Structures are given as C-alpha cells and as structure tokens.
Amino acid sequence: MLKKAFLILIMIFTAGSILHAKDKVTFQLADSDATRDFKYAESYEKGLEKIPADCEIFMKANATDADLTNSYVVVKKEVLMDGRYIENVQIEKDFYGIKPQVNFVLTDEGRDLFAKITKENLNKELCIIACGKILICAMIRMPITEGSVAIVVDDLEQAEAIRDSLAEDDETADIFLSI
C-alpha cells in the first residue's frame, strides 16, 4: 500500500514538473500559407492533408467554440528557442496604460539567440507554445537585440497564462498590474 501511494505521488510530481517546466515552452514559426490552406479546406480532415511534413498544428490556448475556424495555427516543427533562456517575467500595463503587457528578460545566451531569430525572420509570425497549445503568435516587425521582450495582450487572463507558462516559479513571476 505504501509503495503504491509513493508511486502515485511520484507520478503526480513528475506530471506537474513536465507541465510547468520552462524547457517545455517553445518558440516556433507559424506557417501562414499552411494555416490559410487548413482554415479554408472543405473539412478538418482535408485540412490536415494540406499540412506540410515539416509542420504541425496547434490550437490557440484562448480558443473558443464560437470561433473554431480561427482557433488553429500551423507551425513549423523546428524549435527555434525554448524557455530555458528566460530569466524574468512580469506583467505591466502597456505604454498607453490600457492593456496588459507581458515583459520577459532573456539570459545573455538567449538575447543573442533571440536577436538572430528575429533578424532572420522579419515579417514572420513567431509563436510561443506551452503544454501543447499556442499562447500567442506575434509578427516580427524588427530585430529584437536587447534581450527584453514585451507582448501586449487583450486581457489579464491571457497575460497571466503567458506569464505562468514562461516563469519558472513564483519568485520570477511578478505582477505589477493593478486593474
């Protein structure tokens, strides 16, 4: 009986660690053409047939049943970066003081890697994926070379989901937002 309880406890701890580990957060490029082809296919099954071999499909974390056609994004399988390069995550208000903004700081190695990624992929969408769902996709408009990233989102719930997925623990996940 004790062995069984111990095994269950280990399984629960391991599952929790896997779901919340920073190295399970990935940064991958969206494939806009494949996403469009999937979205406008005659059926879900036909859409799956249109996904290139170097891609996979993910559902957005904030997807709703009312908007299933826009709930999926086709993403390149290549992982460009993962969560181990993230040092600090905070939520603040955006420049205008209206919307929540998730800010994260990268390690020195992460700064260099992210600068390379953003320089090489201008005008492409970069997706942050955690626990098998897309947290957010953002268009890369310019190289981000300073190692500090800011993402404006629509609501506090989405900001908290992103923060919680990017942060290693509560000590690195600070909220500076008062609503």
Long-range contacts (C-beta under 8 A, 24 or more apart in sequence): 19-131, 20-164, 20-165, 21-83, 22-82, 22-83, 22-84, 22-86, 22-166, 22-167, 22-168, 23-82, 23-83, 23-84, 24-82, 24-83, 24-130, 24-131, 25-82, 25-83, 25-86, 25-128, 25-129, 25-130, 25-165, 25-166, 26-79, 26-80, 26-81, 26-82, 26-83, 26-128, 26-129, 26-130, 27-79, 27-80, 27-81, 27-82, 27-117, 27-126, 27-127, 27-128, 27-129, 28-75, 28-76, 28-77, 28-78, 28-79, 28-80, 28-126, 28-127, 28-129, 29-75, 29-76, 29-78, 29-80, 29-121, 29-124, 29-125, 29-126, 29-127, 30-73, 30-74, 30-75, 30-76, 30-124, 30-125, 30-126, 30-127, 30-137, 31-55, 31-74, 31-75, 31-76, 32-124, 32-125, 34-74, 35-72, 35-73, 35-74, 37-74, 38-72, 38-74, 39-69, 39-70, 39-72, 54-78, 58-127, 58-129, 58-132, 58-133, 58-134, 59-133, 59-134, 60-133, 60-134, 61-130, 61-133, 61-134, 61-135, 61-158, 61-161, 62-158, 62-161, 73-125, 73-127, 73-134, 73-137, 75-127, 75-129, 75-134, 80-113, 80-117, 80-126, 81-110, 81-113, 81-114, 81-117, 83-130, 83-165, 83-166, 83-168, 84-110, 85-109, 85-110, 85-113, 85-114, 86-110, 86-166, 86-167, 86-168, 87-172, 88-172, 88-174, 89-163, 89-166, 89-167, 89-172, 89-173, 89-174, 90-163, 90-173, 90-174, 90-175, 90-176, 91-156, 91-159, 91-160, 91-163, 91-174, 91-175, 91-176, 91-177, 92-176, 92-177, 93-177, 94-152, 99-152, 99-153, 99-154, 99-155, 100-152, 100-153, 100-155, 100-156, 100-158, 100-159, 100-177, 101-150, 101-151, 101-152, 101-153, 101-159, 102-150, 102-151, 102-153, 102-159, 102-162, 102-163, 102-166, 103-148, 103-149, 103-150, 103-151, 104-148, 104-149, 104-166, 105-147, 105-148, 105-149, 106-147, 106-148, 106-149, 107-147, 108-147, 110-147, 111-145, 111-146, 111-147, 114-144, 114-147, 114-149, 115-143, 115-144, 115-145, 115-147, 118-142, 118-143, 118-144, 118-145, 119-143, 119-145, 128-162, 128-165, 128-166, 130-165, 130-166, 131-165, 135-161, 135-162, 135-165, 136-162
